[in-house]
Amino acid sequence: MNNVADWLTDESPVSRRNAAETVFEDLRGAILAGQLPVGTRLPSEAKLAERYGVSRPIIREAMRSLQTLGLTRSRSGSGSYVISDRQSPELAYGQYSARELIEARPFIEIPAAGWAALRRSPGQMARLMQLCDSMERQEDALKWVRLDSDFHCLIAEAAHNGVFGRIVTDSRDALIRQSELVNLVADRRVTSNHEHRRIAEAIRAGSEEAARAAMRDHLDEVEQAMGRIIGQPPVRR
């Protein structure tokens, strides 16, 4: 019996709302349950899109998060394969791991937010508020995570400290991957928008203390979400 063919013919159209999250959870569940065993070559994007009744970009978004969790791997010219039926406890985003980002970000982005409140230029403040507006309007998940990255990079820039700026810029790709996973699996995009707005308002008010507190709370929430995804307790600081 062809397990993949049997699974594929069981069409499961999903609603447009949080479609990528629904697709991701269904695929992850099928892999963890053994419906799609290790070694299985997954159907093409086109076939998966047909099965779920969604667009191919939504399938790609879900597939990237499966790879981030260490469940699948894409082979050039061959497709995507199931490589594990257990989530990796140490997620990697290129050259940085989830643990490294969780441990390092508070020591960089919290003080950067505080300095930004004291040093930001009028132009930088205007751009920061525009990013908040854009994130709140944006429904495309991939475009949203890039705006999220722009937001954090701009705060590091507004701190007018070259070290903060270079570190955040250097880790930008990893931050995008983490944001994509967190906001897909934990469905935190709306909540993140509120947290970003609070950070921006504190910076606009020129309050170092409030900006640091808002950024600390935001990063704590991201850490909690990552802990739920990978099944690990929060880092104690």
N, C-alpha and C positions, 0 to 999 in steps of 0.2 A: 504494500500500500504506500502511495506517495503522500507522506504527511504534509508536505508543503502544498501540494496541489489540493488536498482535501481542505486544508486550512484556508487557502486562497479562495476557493469557491464559496466559502461561507462569508458572503459579502456583509460588511458591517458599516454602512454609511453613517457618518457622524454629523453633528450639527456644526454650523460654521463657527460658532462661538467656542473659542479655545480648541479649535480643531487639531492643531499640532499636538497639544497636550493629550488629547484623547487618543490620537494615533500612537503617540509615544507610549502611553500607558498600556494600550492593547498589545503592541509589539513586545514591550518589555515583559508583560504578563505571560505572553505566549512562549517567550524564551525561558523565563524562570520556571514555568510549569512543564517544560520539556516538549511542548507542542512543536517548537522549532528547535530541534536538538543542536548541540555543538557540531560544527562542520557543515551545517545547512547553508546553502547558497540562497540568500533571500531573493524574492521576486524583484523584478525591475521597478524603478520608480513609477513607470506608466501603469504597471499591473497593480501596484499598491494604491496608486491614486484612484484607479478604477474600483478597487475593492472598497475603499473608504469613502469614495465619492467626494474627493477633495483635489486640490491642485498639486502639481508636482513640487512646487516650492514648500508646501506644508509637509510633504513627505520628506524632503531634504532636511528640513528643520528637525523633525523627529529623529531622523537617522543620525544626524550629528550628535544628538544627545545620547543615543544608544552607544555610539563610539566613545564618547566622553566617559560613560560609565564602564567601559571596558567589556561590553557585551558583544559588540560586533567590530569588524574591521573591513575597510574598503580596500580591495585589491585592484590596482590599475588595469583597466581593460577586461576585468573579470566579474566585477560586482562586489556586493557586500556579503560577508559570511559571519555566521554566529561563531564566536571564538570562546565564549564562556557562558555558563548558566548561573553565574554568581557575579554580583556587582563588585568591582574592584574597590577595596577599602582605601586605596591611595590614588585618587584621581589625578590625572596630569593634563595640563593645558600647554602643550608644547614644552618649553623649558622650565615651567613652574608647575608645582603641584597645588592642589586645593589647600592642603595643610599649610604650605608656604605662604600662599596668599592670605589665608585667614590669620596667620600669626603676624605677618608683616604689615598688612594694611592699616591697622589701628595706629601704629607708630609713625606712619607717613601721612595718612589722610586726615587724622584728627588734628594734629598741629597745623597741617596745611590749611584746613578750614578756618582755624583760629587766625592765622596770619592773613588769610584772604579777607576776613572781615575787617582787618585793620589797613590792608594795603591795596585792595582791589581798585582798579580804575573805573570811572563811569562807563567806559566802553565794555569792560569785562563784566560789569554788573548787568548791563543791558543784555549782553549775550547770554548770561546765566539765566536770567528771567525768561528770555526767549526760548532757551532749551527746555525749561520747565513747561512752558506753554506747548511746545512741540511734542514733548513726551506725553502730555495729557491728551493731546489730540490723536496721537499715532496709534493705529490699530495693528499695523504690521509688526510682528514680533522682532524680526531681524533688524528692521529700521530702528525700532525702539532701543534695542541693546546698543546700537551704535551711537544713538543720542545719549544714552546712559554713560557710555564711555567718554563722549565729548564733555559731558557734565563734570565728571570726575577729573578729567585732564585739565579743564578750564580752571577748576578750583586750585589745582596744583600750580598752574600758571599764575593765577591771581595772587598766590602767596608770595610771588616774587622771590622765590628761593630756587636756584637752579638745580639743587640736589633733589628736592621734591619733584620738580618738573621732569627731570630725566628719569627718575625711578618709575613714576607713574606712566610716562610715555613708553618706557622700555617694556613694561608689563601690560601694555594696552591689549594686545591680542589675547593674553591669558584672561584678563578682566572681562573681555567680550565673551569668551567661551564660558566663563563662570556665570556671568549675568544671564546668558542665554539658557543655561541649564537651570539655574535657580528660578527664573521667571517662567520657564516651561513647566517644570515639575511641581514647583511650590505655588505657582499661579500668584506671584507677588507683584505683578506689574502695577496694578492700581495702588496698592499699599506703598510701593516704592515711589510712585509719583507724589504721594502725600509727604513721604520722608524727604524727598528731594526739595519739594517746595519749602518745607520747614528749614532745611539747611540754607537754601537761597535767601529766604526772608531774614534769617539770622545774620547772614553775611551783609545783606543790604542795610540792616540796622546798625552794622558796625560793632556788633557784640561778639567779641572773641569767645567769651564763655558760652554763650548760647550756640554759636556756630560749632564749637568743639563738642558740646553736648548733643546737638542734633546729628552730627556725623557719627559720633560714638553709638548713638541709638540705632542709626541706620546700619552700621557695620555689625552691630550685635544681632540685628534681625537677619542679615545675610548669613552670619555664622550659624544661627539657629536653624535656618532653612537648609544649609549645607549639611549640618549634622543629621537632620532628618533624612536627607537624601542618601547619605553614605552610612548611616547607622552608627555615628560616632558622637560622643558627648562634646559639648563646647570646650574650646581651649580655655584653660584657667589662666588669667593674667593678674 
